[in-house]
Amino acid sequence: MPRAFQLGCLFLIVGCQAAPENAEQPFAPYTNLQVFPQDVGWSELGEAMLNNLRGLGLRQTAGEGCLHCHVGSLQTSMETWDFASDVKQTKRQARLMMRMVRSINETYLANLEGRDSLETAVTCYTCHKGQINPRSLLAVLDRDFSAGGIERIEQEYRRLRAEYYGRGVYDFGGALTDLGVTLADRGNYDDAISAVELSVEFESESRDAHRWLVRMVMEQAVVEGRVGELRSLWDSLTAVERPEGAIVWFTLRSVGVRMRRTGQLEAAEWAFALNAQIYQNDHRIITDLAQTQLLRGDTASAVALARRALDIDPDYDNAVELLAEVDAER
């Protein structure tokens, strides 16, 4: 029986059902085996190939997925396929990946101290999760944004969610919010806000998505110098019904911290001043404002605010350190 036909029968069989555990090797030795031993059983080899198909999300019927690595055509009989050929890069990569998996399981995991279960093992699916080229959803969305902007994101996210949600291929939790943060880091607040608004649409109970939406809208106003709008903008944003705990003292503080970290001290002072106006008796927020004023050279105001913070909490380290720093410079 021709070797190609033997292997074709093998893949068709394991593609339909699992082979008997103790079935004998019915074929002559395989050719060009480099990862498996020459005496590997047909059921073991077939199950390994089937696991590869599952891990990469390739179709298991009619040999279609096999063509990702092997040479042949759906328009020809499988007995004409050249399964031994190494012409495809994907097959050569697959060998490398299989050796890597074997090394992880037999060398690293096998010797892991305190390992709970010897049955725990890495497989193709561990990383690929049904994708040929495993990427995080954030990486996919960022690529799509580069290709077509926020309109492409809205289209592709809806498509990916409809196709893959619940299958474990992508982690949909927070991906759009993470994309929004990435875009905000690049200074693209309009698209960042659109991304987080889409996140709120799909994750309406996510405090994180709601918090980031408020934060980004406020941050954009601060960056653009719209200081006169800050209080009314905050009031309108917080008037919208949101999950309990979505808006906390840290929501607006994070805007100021971000501005201060990037050297935008005036913008940081605006954010901290508004936060101190809203949360008038919070020693942490008062000290945030004091630290920013000290950086801007207003030592007298910084000292007065630090002392006010210590009146509320005499043991607050940040306020104590600020006053010590001022004393050391005098």
C-alpha positions as protocol buffer text, in pm:
chain_id: "A"
residue {
  index: 1
  type: MET
  ca { x: 0 y: 0 z: 0 }
}
residue {
  index: 2
  type: PRO
  ca { x: 150 y: 342 z: -92 }
}
residue {
  index: 3
  type: ARG
  ca { x: 282 y: 540 z: 206 }
}
residue {
  index: 4
  type: ALA
  ca { x: 80 y: 853 z: 122 }
}
residue {
  index: 5
  type: PHE
  ca { x: -239 y: 650 z: 113 }
}
residue {
  index: 6
  type: GLN
  ca { x: -152 y: 485 z: 445 }
}
residue {
  index: 7
  type: LEU
  ca { x: -105 y: 823 z: 613 }
}
residue {
  index: 8
  type: GLY
  ca { x: -413 y: 959 z: 442 }
}
residue {
  index: 9
  type: CYS
  ca { x: -617 y: 676 z: 587 }
}
residue {
  index: 10
  type: LEU
  ca { x: -460 y: 744 z: 926 }
}
residue {
  index: 11
  type: PHE
  ca { x: -561 y: 1112 z: 932 }
}
residue {
  index: 12
  type: LEU
  ca { x: -909 y: 1037 z: 803 }
}
residue {
  index: 13
  type: ILE
  ca { x: -957 y: 778 z: 1077 }
}
residue {
  index: 14
  type: VAL
  ca { x: -838 y: 996 z: 1364 }
}
residue {
  index: 15
  type: GLY
  ca { x: -1030 y: 1286 z: 1219 }
}
residue {
  index: 16
  type: CYS
  ca { x: -1349 y: 1089 z: 1266 }
}
residue {
  index: 17
  type: GLN
  ca { x: -1285 y: 894 z: 1585 }
}
residue {
  index: 18
  type: ALA
  ca { x: -1013 y: 804 z: 1832 }
}
residue {
  index: 19
  type: ALA
  ca { x: -811 y: 498 z: 1742 }
}
residue {
  index: 20
  type: PRO
  ca { x: -811 y: 194 z: 1974 }
}
residue {
  index: 21
  type: GLU
  ca { x: -561 y: 242 z: 2255 }
}
residue {
  index: 22
  type: ASN
  ca { x: -383 y: -87 z: 2196 }
}
residue {
  index: 23
  type: ALA
  ca { x: -418 y: -110 z: 1819 }
}
residue {
  index: 24
  type: GLU
  ca { x: -112 y: -256 z: 1648 }
}
residue {
  index: 25
  type: GLN
  ca { x: 91 y: -68 z: 1390 }
}
residue {
  index: 26
  type: PRO
  ca { x: -64 y: -185 z: 1059 }
}
residue {
  index: 27
  type: PHE
  ca { x: 177 y: 0 z: 828 }
}
residue {
  index: 28
  type: ALA
  ca { x: 543 y: -24 z: 737 }
}
residue {
  index: 29
  type: PRO
  ca { x: 778 y: 221 z: 914 }
}
residue {
  index: 30
  type: TYR
  ca { x: 705 y: 587 z: 839 }
}
residue {
  index: 31
  type: THR
  ca { x: 949 y: 798 z: 640 }
}
residue {
  index: 32
  type: ASN
  ca { x: 1102 y: 1131 z: 750 }
}
residue {
  index: 33
  type: LEU
  ca { x: 997 y: 1114 z: 1115 }
}
residue {
  index: 34
  type: GLN
  ca { x: 1212 y: 1360 z: 1311 }
}
residue {
  index: 35
  type: VAL
  ca { x: 1019 y: 1418 z: 1633 }
}
residue {
  index: 36
  type: PHE
  ca { x: 853 y: 1080 z: 1685 }
}
residue {
  index: 37
  type: PRO
  ca { x: 1045 y: 750 z: 1705 }
}
residue {
  index: 38
  type: GLN
  ca { x: 1040 y: 525 z: 1400 }
}
residue {
  index: 39
  type: ASP
  ca { x: 831 y: 263 z: 1582 }
}
residue {
  index: 40
  type: VAL
  ca { x: 559 y: 509 z: 1689 }
}
residue {
  index: 41
  type: GLY
  ca { x: 213 y: 352 z: 1683 }
}
residue {
  index: 42
  type: TRP
  ca { x: -32 y: 480 z: 1424 }
}
residue {
  index: 43
  type: SER
  ca { x: -284 y: 567 z: 1694 }
}
residue {
  index: 44
  type: GLU
  ca { x: -27 y: 770 z: 1890 }
}
residue {
  index: 45
  type: LEU
  ca { x: 87 y: 960 z: 1584 }
}
residue {
  index: 46
  type: GLY
  ca { x: -268 y: 1016 z: 1468 }
}
residue {
  index: 47
  type: GLU
  ca { x: -378 y: 1147 z: 1807 }
}
residue {
  index: 48
  type: ALA
  ca { x: -82 y: 1385 z: 1811 }
}
residue {
  index: 49
  type: MET
  ca { x: -178 y: 1520 z: 1470 }
}
residue {
  index: 50
  type: LEU
  ca { x: -538 y: 1557 z: 1582 }
}
residue {
  index: 51
  type: ASN
  ca { x: -426 y: 1752 z: 1889 }
}
residue {
  index: 52
  type: ASN
  ca { x: -226 y: 1982 z: 1663 }
}
residue {
  index: 53
  type: LEU
  ca { x: -539 y: 2051 z: 1459 }
}
residue {
  index: 54
  type: ARG
  ca { x: -740 y: 2124 z: 1772 }
}
residue {
  index: 55
  type: GLY
  ca { x: -474 y: 2351 z: 1919 }
}
residue {
  index: 56
  type: LEU
  ca { x: -455 y: 2565 z: 1606 }
}
residue {
  index: 57
  type: GLY
  ca { x: -828 y: 2563 z: 1535 }
}
residue {
  index: 58
  type: LEU
  ca { x: -785 y: 2385 z: 1201 }
}
residue {
  index: 59
  type: ARG
  ca { x: -1068 y: 2187 z: 1043 }
}
residue {
  index: 60
  type: GLN
  ca { x: -1050 y: 1816 z: 1120 }
}
residue {
  index: 61
  type: THR
  ca { x: -1275 y: 1691 z: 842 }
}
residue {
  index: 62
  type: ALA
  ca { x: -1174 y: 1569 z: 496 }
}
residue {
  index: 63
  type: GLY
  ca { x: -807 y: 1636 z: 565 }
}
residue {
  index: 64
  type: GLU
  ca { x: -853 y: 2012 z: 522 }
}
residue {
  index: 65
  type: GLY
  ca { x: -657 y: 2108 z: 831 }
}
residue {
  index: 66
  type: CYS
  ca { x: -376 y: 1869 z: 740 }
}
residue {
  index: 67
  type: LEU
  ca { x: -293 y: 2089 z: 442 }
}
residue {
  index: 68
  type: HIS
  ca { x: -170 y: 2359 z: 677 }
}
residue {
  index: 69
  type: CYS
  ca { x: 153 y: 2158 z: 708 }
}
residue {
  index: 70
  type: HIS
  ca { x: 135 y: 1878 z: 452 }
}
residue {
  index: 71
  type: VAL
  ca { x: 158 y: 1889 z: 74 }
}
residue {
  index: 72
  type: GLY
  ca { x: -157 y: 1795 z: -115 }
}
residue {
  index: 73
  type: SER
  ca { x: -483 y: 1927 z: -249 }
}
residue {
  index: 74
  type: LEU
  ca { x: -850 y: 1885 z: -163 }
}
residue {
  index: 75
  type: GLN
  ca { x: -903 y: 1839 z: -536 }
}
residue {
  index: 76
  type: THR
  ca { x: -692 y: 1523 z: -542 }
}
residue {
  index: 77
  type: SER
  ca { x: -709 y: 1191 z: -358 }
}
residue {
  index: 78
  type: MET
  ca { x: -518 y: 1182 z: -29 }
}
residue {
  index: 79
  type: GLU
  ca { x: -320 y: 884 z: -156 }
}
residue {
  index: 80
  type: THR
  ca { x: -141 y: 1131 z: -387 }
}
residue {
  index: 81
  type: TRP
  ca { x: -41 y: 1365 z: -103 }
}
residue {
  index: 82
  type: ASP
  ca { x: 327 y: 1393 z: -13 }
}
residue {
  index: 83
  type: PHE
  ca { x: 308 y: 1368 z: 365 }
}
residue {
  index: 84
  type: ALA
  ca { x: 685 y: 1322 z: 399 }
}
residue {
  index: 85
  type: SER
  ca { x: 767 y: 1652 z: 227 }
}
residue {
  index: 86
  type: ASP
  ca { x: 924 y: 1932 z: 431 }
}
residue {
  index: 87
  type: VAL
  ca { x: 865 y: 2199 z: 169 }
}
residue {
  index: 88
  type: LYS
  ca { x: 614 y: 2390 z: 383 }
}
residue {
  index: 89
  type: GLN
  ca { x: 755 y: 2627 z: 644 }
}
residue {
  index: 90
  type: THR
  ca { x: 456 y: 2555 z: 868 }
}
residue {
  index: 91
  type: LYS
  ca { x: 560 y: 2190 z: 895 }
}
residue {
  index: 92
  type: ARG
  ca { x: 915 y: 2283 z: 988 }
}
residue {
  index: 93
  type: GLN
  ca { x: 783 y: 2528 z: 1247 }
}
residue {
  index: 94
  type: ALA
  ca { x: 546 y: 2263 z: 1383 }
}
residue {
  index: 95
  type: ARG
  ca { x: 840 y: 2031 z: 1451 }
}
residue {
  index: 96
  type: LEU
  ca { x: 1016 y: 2307 z: 1643 }
}
residue {
  index: 97
  type: MET
  ca { x: 703 y: 2377 z: 1844 }
}
residue {
  index: 98
  type: MET
  ca { x: 652 y: 2009 z: 1924 }
}
residue {
  index: 99
  type: ARG
  ca { x: 1009 y: 1979 z: 2048 }
}
residue {
  index: 100
  type: MET
  ca { x: 954 y: 2289 z: 2261 }
}
residue {
  index: 101
  type: VAL
  ca { x: 637 y: 2142 z: 2415 }
}
residue {
  index: 102
  type: ARG
  ca { x: 814 y: 1814 z: 2486 }
}
residue {
  index: 103
  type: SER
  ca { x: 1103 y: 1996 z: 2652 }
}
residue {
  index: 104
  type: ILE
  ca { x: 869 y: 2203 z: 2869 }
}
residue {
  index: 105
  type: ASN
  ca { x: 677 y: 1897 z: 2985 }
}
residue {
  index: 106
  type: GLU
  ca { x: 965 y: 1651 z: 3029 }
}
residue {
  index: 107
  type: THR
  ca { x: 1242 y: 1885 z: 3147 }
}
residue {
  index: 108
  type: TYR
  ca { x: 1083 y: 2181 z: 3320 }
}
residue {
  index: 109
  type: LEU
  ca { x: 738 y: 2083 z: 3444 }
}
residue {
  index: 110
  type: ALA
  ca { x: 854 y: 1735 z: 3541 }
}
residue {
  index: 111
  type: ASN
  ca { x: 1111 y: 1888 z: 3776 }
}
residue {
  index: 112
  type: LEU
  ca { x: 893 y: 2167 z: 3912 }
}
residue {
  index: 113
  type: GLU
  ca { x: 915 y: 2168 z: 4290 }
}
residue {
  index: 114
  type: GLY
  ca { x: 581 y: 2126 z: 4464 }
}
residue {
  index: 115
  type: ARG
  ca { x: 398 y: 2033 z: 4145 }
}
residue {
  index: 116
  type: ASP
  ca { x: 45 y: 1926 z: 4235 }
}
residue {
  index: 117
  type: SER
  ca { x: -34 y: 1700 z: 3942 }
}
residue {
  index: 118
  type: LEU
  ca { x: 190 y: 1500 z: 3712 }
}
residue {
  index: 119
  type: GLU
  ca { x: -96 y: 1499 z: 3461 }
}
residue {
  index: 120
  type: THR
  ca { x: -74 y: 1875 z: 3414 }
}
residue {
  index: 121
  type: ALA
  ca { x: 99 y: 1938 z: 3084 }
}
residue {
  index: 122
  type: VAL
  ca { x: 149 y: 2201 z: 2818 }
}
residue {
  index: 123
  type: THR
  ca { x: -17 y: 2138 z: 2481 }
}
residue {
  index: 124
  type: CYS
  ca { x: -51 y: 2332 z: 2157 }
}
residue {
  index: 125
  type: TYR
  ca { x: -380 y: 2469 z: 2288 }
}
residue {
  index: 126
  type: THR
  ca { x: -211 y: 2615 z: 2597 }
}
residue {
  index: 127
  type: CYS
  ca { x: -75 y: 2902 z: 2388 }
}
residue {
  index: 128
  type: HIS
  ca { x: -261 y: 2886 z: 2058 }
}
residue {
  index: 129
  type: LYS
  ca { x: -615 y: 2846 z: 2198 }
}
residue {
  index: 130
  type: GLY
  ca { x: -753 y: 2767 z: 1856 }
}
residue {
  index: 131
  type: GLN
  ca { x: -552 y: 3028 z: 1663 }
}
residue {
  index: 132
  type: ILE
  ca { x: -284 y: 2964 z: 1404 }
}
residue {
  index: 133
  type: ASN
  ca { x: -99 y: 3279 z: 1512 }
}
residue {
  index: 134
  type: PRO
  ca { x: -176 y: 3327 z: 1881 }
}
residue {
  index: 135
  type: ARG
  ca { x: -227 y: 3691 z: 1975 }
}
residue {
  index: 136
  type: SER
  ca { x: -401 y: 3866 z: 2256 }
}
residue {
  index: 137
  type: LEU
  ca { x: -725 y: 4041 z: 2169 }
}
residue {
  index: 138
  type: LEU
  ca { x: -559 y: 4373 z: 2250 }
}
residue {
  index: 139
  type: ALA
  ca { x: -287 y: 4302 z: 1991 }
}
residue {
  index: 140
  type: VAL
  ca { x: -550 y: 4210 z: 1732 }
}
residue {
  index: 141
  type: LEU
  ca { x: -754 y: 4525 z: 1801 }
}
residue {
  index: 142
  type: ASP
  ca { x: -446 y: 4747 z: 1792 }
}
residue {
  index: 143
  type: ARG
  ca { x: -352 y: 4599 z: 1455 }
}
residue {
  index: 144
  type: ASP
  ca { x: -705 y: 4654 z: 1324 }
}
residue {
  index: 145
  type: PHE
  ca { x: -700 y: 5012 z: 1451 }
}
residue {
  index: 146
  type: SER
  ca { x: -380 y: 5079 z: 1259 }
}
residue {
  index: 147
  type: ALA
  ca { x: -546 y: 4936 z: 947 }
}
residue {
  index: 148
  type: GLY
  ca { x: -883 y: 5111 z: 965 }
}
residue {
  index: 149
  type: GLY
  ca { x: -925 y: 5334 z: 1268 }
}
residue {
  index: 150
  type: ILE
  ca { x: -1200 y: 5321 z: 1529 }
}
residue {
  index: 151
  type: GLU
  ca { x: -1464 y: 5228 z: 1269 }
}
residue {
  index: 152
  type: ARG
  ca { x: -1269 y: 4911 z: 1191 }
}
residue {
  index: 153
  type: ILE
  ca { x: -1241 y: 4835 z: 1562 }
}
residue {
  index: 154
  type: GLU
  ca { x: -1616 y: 4853 z: 1614 }
}
residue {
  index: 155
  type: GLN
  ca { x: -1676 y: 4623 z: 1318 }
}
residue {
  index: 156
  type: GLU
  ca { x: -1407 y: 4369 z: 1403 }
}
residue {
  index: 157
  type: TYR
  ca { x: -1478 y: 4357 z: 1775 }
}
residue {
  index: 158
  type: ARG
  ca { x: -1844 y: 4278 z: 1713 }
}
residue {
  index: 159
  type: ARG
  ca { x: -1745 y: 4009 z: 1463 }
}
residue {
  index: 160
  type: LEU
  ca { x: -1486 y: 3850 z: 1690 }
}
residue {
  index: 161
  type: ARG
  ca { x: -1719 y: 3855 z: 1989 }
}
residue {
  index: 162
  type: ALA
  ca { x: -2000 y: 3692 z: 1789 }
}
residue {
  index: 163
  type: GLU
  ca { x: -1765 y: 3422 z: 1662 }
}
residue {
  index: 164
  type: TYR
  ca { x: -1540 y: 3350 z: 1960 }
}
residue {
  index: 165
  type: TYR
  ca { x: -1708 y: 3465 z: 2282 }
}
residue {
  index: 166
  type: GLY
  ca { x: -1718 y: 3180 z: 2533 }
}
residue {
  index: 167
  type: ARG
  ca { x: -1474 y: 2962 z: 2339 }
}
residue {
  index: 168
  type: GLY
  ca { x: -1162 y: 3065 z: 2528 }
}
residue {
  index: 169
  type: VAL
  ca { x: -981 y: 3185 z: 2217 }
}
residue {
  index: 170
  type: TYR
  ca { x: -974 y: 3548 z: 2330 }
}
residue {
  index: 171
  type: ASP
  ca { x: -1010 y: 3716 z: 2667 }
}
residue {
  index: 172
  type: PHE
  ca { x: -1285 y: 3969 z: 2599 }
}
residue {
  index: 173
  type: GLY
  ca { x: -1282 y: 4107 z: 2951 }
}
residue {
  index: 174
  type: GLY
  ca { x: -1139 y: 4458 z: 2941 }
}
residue {
  index: 175
  type: ALA
  ca { x: -976 y: 4434 z: 2596 }
}
residue {
  index: 176
  type: LEU
  ca { x: -1152 y: 4743 z: 2462 }
}
residue {
  index: 177
  type: THR
  ca { x: -1070 y: 4936 z: 2776 }
}
residue {
  index: 178
  type: ASP
  ca { x: -706 y: 4833 z: 2741 }
}
residue {
  index: 179
  type: LEU
  ca { x: -712 y: 4953 z: 2381 }
}
residue {
  index: 180
  type: GLY
  ca { x: -855 y: 5284 z: 2500 }
}
residue {
  index: 181
  type: VAL
  ca { x: -570 y: 5321 z: 2749 }
}
residue {
  index: 182
  type: THR
  ca { x: -320 y: 5244 z: 2473 }
}
residue {
  index: 183
  type: LEU
  ca { x: -472 y: 5510 z: 2247 }
}
residue {
  index: 184
  type: ALA
  ca { x: -483 y: 5763 z: 2530 }
}
residue {
  index: 185
  type: ASP
  ca { x: -113 y: 5700 z: 2593 }
}
residue {
  index: 186
  type: ARG
  ca { x: -60 y: 5809 z: 2233 }
}
residue {
  index: 187
  type: GLY
  ca { x: -262 y: 6125 z: 2292 }
}
residue {
  index: 188
  type: ASN
  ca { x: -559 y: 6007 z: 2081 }
}
residue {
  index: 189
  type: TYR
  ca { x: -838 y: 6079 z: 2328 }
}
residue {
  index: 190
  type: ASP
  ca { x: -1128 y: 6089 z: 2083 }
}
residue {
  index: 191
  type: ASP
  ca { x: -1072 y: 5732 z: 1967 }
}
residue {
  index: 192
  type: ALA
  ca { x: -972 y: 5620 z: 2317 }
}
residue {
  index: 193
  type: ILE
  ca { x: -1305 y: 5739 z: 2452 }
}
residue {
  index: 194
  type: SER
  ca { x: -1491 y: 5570 z: 2165 }
}
residue {
  index: 195
  type: ALA
  ca { x: -1317 y: 5241 z: 2245 }
}
residue {
  index: 196
  type: VAL
  ca { x: -1408 y: 5260 z: 2613 }
}
residue {
  index: 197
  type: GLU
  ca { x: -1766 y: 5360 z: 2529 }
}
residue {
  index: 198
  type: LEU
  ca { x: -1789 y: 5040 z: 2324 }
}
residue {
  index: 199
  type: SER
  ca { x: -1648 y: 4852 z: 2621 }
}
residue {
  index: 200
  type: VAL
  ca { x: -1921 y: 4998 z: 2842 }
}
residue {
  index: 201
  type: GLU
  ca { x: -2181 y: 4886 z: 2587 }
}
residue {
  index: 202
  type: PHE
  ca { x: -2068 y: 4523 z: 2614 }
}
residue {
  index: 203
  type: GLU
  ca { x: -1960 y: 4528 z: 2978 }
}
residue {
  index: 204
  type: SER
  ca { x: -2223 y: 4749 z: 3134 }
}
residue {
  index: 205
  type: GLU
  ca { x: -2153 y: 4610 z: 3482 }
}
residue {
  index: 206
  type: SER
  ca { x: -1778 y: 4659 z: 3463 }
}
residue {
  index: 207
  type: ARG
  ca { x: -1673 y: 4922 z: 3715 }
}
residue {
  index: 208
  type: ASP
  ca { x: -1335 y: 4939 z: 3547 }
}
residue {
  index: 209
  type: ALA
  ca { x: -1481 y: 5031 z: 3206 }
}
residue {
  index: 210
  type: HIS
  ca { x: -1706 y: 5299 z: 3355 }
}
residue {
  index: 211
  type: ARG
  ca { x: -1423 y: 5438 z: 3567 }
}
residue {
  index: 212
  type: TRP
  ca { x: -1190 y: 5462 z: 3269 }
}
residue {
  index: 213
  type: LEU
  ca { x: -1456 y: 5633 z: 3061 }
}
residue {
  index: 214
  type: VAL
  ca { x: -1500 y: 5907 z: 3320 }
}
residue {
  index: 215
  type: ARG
  ca { x: -1127 y: 5933 z: 3369 }
}
residue {
  index: 216
  type: MET
  ca { x: -1052 y: 5969 z: 2997 }
}
residue {
  index: 217
  type: VAL
  ca { x: -1316 y: 6234 z: 2937 }
}
residue {
  index: 218
  type: MET
  ca { x: -1181 y: 6432 z: 3232 }
}
residue {
  index: 219
  type: GLU
  ca { x: -822 y: 6375 z: 3126 }
}
residue {
  index: 220
  type: GLN
  ca { x: -891 y: 6503 z: 2776 }
}
residue {
  index: 221
  type: ALA
  ca { x: -1045 y: 6820 z: 2919 }
}
residue {
  index: 222
  type: VAL
  ca { x: -745 y: 6871 z: 3148 }
}
residue {
  index: 223
  type: VAL
  ca { x: -495 y: 6814 z: 2866 }
}
residue {
  index: 224
  type: GLU
  ca { x: -681 y: 7057 z: 2642 }
}
residue {
  index: 225
  type: GLY
  ca { x: -682 y: 7325 z: 2913 }
}
residue {
  index: 226
  type: ARG
  ca { x: -1059 y: 7340 z: 2954 }
}
residue {
  index: 227
  type: VAL
  ca { x: -1027 y: 7410 z: 3324 }
}
residue {
  index: 228
  type: GLY
  ca { x: -1349 y: 7609 z: 3338 }
}
residue {
  index: 229
  type: GLU
  ca { x: -1547 y: 7304 z: 3229 }
}
residue {
  index: 230
  type: LEU
  ca { x: -1401 y: 7057 z: 3477 }
}
residue {
  index: 231
  type: ARG
  ca { x: -1659 y: 7080 z: 3756 }
}
residue {
  index: 232
  type: SER
  ca { x: -1964 y: 7081 z: 3529 }
}
residue {
  index: 233
  type: LEU
  ca { x: -1814 y: 6799 z: 3323 }
}
residue {
  index: 234
  type: TRP
  ca { x: -1749 y: 6595 z: 3636 }
}
residue {
  index: 235
  type: ASP
  ca { x: -2103 y: 6654 z: 3762 }
}
residue {
  index: 236
  type: SER
  ca { x: -2257 y: 6544 z: 3432 }
}
residue {
  index: 237
  type: LEU
  ca { x: -2039 y: 6232 z: 3408 }
}
residue {
  index: 238
  type: THR
  ca { x: -2108 y: 6122 z: 3764 }
}
residue {
  index: 239
  type: ALA
  ca { x: -2480 y: 6188 z: 3729 }
}
residue {
  index: 240
  type: VAL
  ca { x: -2507 y: 5896 z: 3487 }
}
residue {
  index: 241
  type: GLU
  ca { x: -2611 y: 5571 z: 3653 }
}
residue {
  index: 242
  type: ARG
  ca { x: -2304 y: 5351 z: 3688 }
}
residue {
  index: 243
  type: PRO
  ca { x: -2218 y: 5031 z: 3880 }
}
residue {
  index: 244
  type: GLU
  ca { x: -2169 y: 5081 z: 4251 }
}
residue {
  index: 245
  type: GLY
  ca { x: -1808 y: 5167 z: 4328 }
}
residue {
  index: 246
  type: ALA
  ca { x: -1723 y: 5273 z: 3974 }
}
residue {
  index: 247
  type: ILE
  ca { x: -1661 y: 5634 z: 4076 }
}
residue {
  index: 248
  type: VAL
  ca { x: -1434 y: 5669 z: 4379 }
}
residue {
  index: 249
  type: TRP
  ca { x: -1186 y: 5926 z: 4508 }
}
residue {
  index: 250
  type: PHE
  ca { x: -911 y: 5768 z: 4302 }
}
residue {
  index: 251
  type: THR
  ca { x: -1094 y: 5817 z: 3970 }
}
residue {
  index: 252
  type: LEU
  ca { x: -1007 y: 6184 z: 3937 }
}
residue {
  index: 253
  type: ARG
  ca { x: -683 y: 6150 z: 4133 }
}
residue {
  index: 254
  type: SER
  ca { x: -550 y: 5915 z: 3864 }
}
residue {
  index: 255
  type: VAL
  ca { x: -589 y: 6195 z: 3609 }
}
residue {
  index: 256
  type: GLY
  ca { x: -370 y: 6423 z: 3819 }
}
residue {
  index: 257
  type: VAL
  ca { x: -113 y: 6152 z: 3881 }
}
residue {
  index: 258
  type: ARG
  ca { x: -88 y: 6084 z: 3509 }
}
residue {
  index: 259
  type: MET
  ca { x: -44 y: 6455 z: 3430 }
}
residue {
  index: 260
  type: ARG
  ca { x: 218 y: 6496 z: 3699 }
}
residue {
  index: 261
  type: ARG
  ca { x: 409 y: 6189 z: 3580 }
}
residue {
  index: 262
  type: THR
  ca { x: 427 y: 6333 z: 3229 }
}
residue {
  index: 263
  type: GLY
  ca { x: 544 y: 6673 z: 3352 }
}
residue {
  index: 264
  type: GLN
  ca { x: 215 y: 6857 z: 3291 }
}
residue {
  index: 265
  type: LEU
  ca { x: 214 y: 7018 z: 3634 }
}
residue {
  index: 266
  type: GLU
  ca { x: -46 y: 7287 z: 3568 }
}
residue {
  index: 267
  type: ALA
  ca { x: -289 y: 7028 z: 3435 }
}
residue {
  index: 268
  type: ALA
  ca { x: -212 y: 6804 z: 3733 }
}
residue {
  index: 269
  type: GLU
  ca { x: -287 y: 7090 z: 3972 }
}
residue {
  index: 270
  type: TRP
  ca { x: -625 y: 7147 z: 3806 }
}
residue {
  index: 271
  type: ALA
  ca { x: -720 y: 6783 z: 3849 }
}
residue {
  index: 272
  type: PHE
  ca { x: -601 y: 6764 z: 4211 }
}
residue {
  index: 273
  type: ALA
  ca { x: -769 y: 7094 z: 4299 }
}
residue {
  index: 274
  type: LEU
  ca { x: -1103 y: 6971 z: 4167 }
}
residue {
  index: 275
  type: ASN
  ca { x: -1062 y: 6644 z: 4353 }
}
residue {
  index: 276
  type: ALA
  ca { x: -986 y: 6834 z: 4674 }
}
residue {
  index: 277
  type: GLN
  ca { x: -1297 y: 7046 z: 4615 }
}
residue {
  index: 278
  type: ILE
  ca { x: -1512 y: 6733 z: 4579 }
}
residue {
  index: 279
  type: TYR
  ca { x: -1350 y: 6533 z: 4863 }
}
residue {
  index: 280
  type: GLN
  ca { x: -1271 y: 6815 z: 5101 }
}
residue {
  index: 281
  type: ASN
  ca { x: -1172 y: 6609 z: 5404 }
}
residue {
  index: 282
  type: ASP
  ca { x: -959 y: 6339 z: 5241 }
}
residue {
  index: 283
  type: HIS
  ca { x: -599 y: 6378 z: 5359 }
}
residue {
  index: 284
  type: ARG
  ca { x: -465 y: 6180 z: 5060 }
}
residue {
  index: 285
  type: ILE
  ca { x: -621 y: 6414 z: 4806 }
}
residue {
  index: 286
  type: ILE
  ca { x: -516 y: 6727 z: 4994 }
}
residue {
  index: 287
  type: THR
  ca { x: -157 y: 6598 z: 5000 }
}
residue {
  index: 288
  type: ASP
  ca { x: -169 y: 6523 z: 4626 }
}
residue {
  index: 289
  type: LEU
  ca { x: -244 y: 6889 z: 4565 }
}
residue {
  index: 290
  type: ALA
  ca { x: 26 y: 6995 z: 4811 }
}
residue {
  index: 291
  type: GLN
  ca { x: 291 y: 6783 z: 4636 }
}
residue {
  index: 292
  type: THR
  ca { x: 201 y: 6930 z: 4299 }
}
residue {
  index: 293
  type: GLN
  ca { x: 211 y: 7287 z: 4428 }
}
residue {
  index: 294
  type: LEU
  ca { x: 553 y: 7219 z: 4578 }
}
residue {
  index: 295
  type: LEU
  ca { x: 675 y: 7098 z: 4238 }
}
residue {
  index: 296
  type: ARG
  ca { x: 540 y: 7417 z: 4083 }
}
residue {
  index: 297
  type: GLY
  ca { x: 733 y: 7627 z: 4333 }
}
residue {
  index: 298
  type: ASP
  ca { x: 444 y: 7736 z: 4556 }
}
residue {
  index: 299
  type: THR
  ca { x: 604 y: 7626 z: 4881 }
}
residue {
  index: 300
  type: ALA
  ca { x: 376 y: 7827 z: 5112 }
}
residue {
  index: 301
  type: SER
  ca { x: 56 y: 7675 z: 4971 }
}
residue {
  index: 302
  type: ALA
  ca { x: 210 y: 7327 z: 4975 }
}
residue {
  index: 303
  type: VAL
  ca { x: 305 y: 7357 z: 5342 }
}
residue {
  index: 304
  type: ALA
  ca { x: -38 y: 7487 z: 5439 }
}
residue {
  index: 305
  type: LEU
  ca { x: -209 y: 7197 z: 5262 }
}
residue {
  index: 306
  type: ALA
  ca { x: 29 y: 6938 z: 5412 }
}
residue {
  index: 307
  type: ARG
  ca { x: -46 y: 7069 z: 5761 }
}
residue {
  index: 308
  type: ARG
  ca { x: -418 y: 7055 z: 5685 }
}
residue {
  index: 309
  type: ALA
  ca { x: -377 y: 6692 z: 5577 }
}
residue {
  index: 310
  type: LEU
  ca { x: -196 y: 6612 z: 5903 }
}
residue {
  index: 311
  type: ASP
  ca { x: -477 y: 6772 z: 6102 }
}
residue {
  index: 312
  type: ILE
  ca { x: -702 y: 6504 z: 5950 }
}
residue {
  index: 313
  type: ASP
  ca { x: -449 y: 6218 z: 5981 }
}
residue {
  index: 314
  type: PRO
  ca { x: -141 y: 6301 z: 6192 }
}
residue {
  index: 315
  type: ASP
  ca { x: 36 y: 5983 z: 6075 }
}
residue {
  index: 316
  type: TYR
  ca { x: 0 y: 6028 z: 5700 }
}
residue {
  index: 317
  type: ASP
  ca { x: 353 y: 5960 z: 5569 }
}
residue {
  index: 318
  type: ASN
  ca { x: 327 y: 6156 z: 5244 }
}
residue {
  index: 319
  type: ALA
  ca { x: 238 y: 6479 z: 5423 }
}
residue {
  index: 320
  type: VAL
  ca { x: 508 y: 6421 z: 5687 }
}
residue {
  index: 321
  type: GLU
  ca { x: 769 y: 6364 z: 5416 }
}
residue {
  index: 322
  type: LEU
  ca { x: 663 y: 6677 z: 5227 }
}
residue {
  index: 323
  type: LEU
  ca { x: 713 y: 6897 z: 5534 }
}
residue {
  index: 324
  type: ALA
  ca { x: 1046 y: 6728 z: 5606 }
}
residue {
  index: 325
  type: GLU
  ca { x: 1158 y: 6797 z: 5250 }
}
residue {
  index: 326
  type: VAL
  ca { x: 1067 y: 7164 z: 5282 }
}
residue {
  index: 327
  type: ASP
  ca { x: 1250 y: 7193 z: 5616 }
}
residue {
  index: 328
  type: ALA
  ca { x: 1560 y: 7027 z: 5467 }
}
residue {
  index: 329
  type: GLU
  ca { x: 1575 y: 7285 z: 5188 }
}
residue {
  index: 330
  type: ARG
  ca { x: 1549 y: 7585 z: 5419 }
}
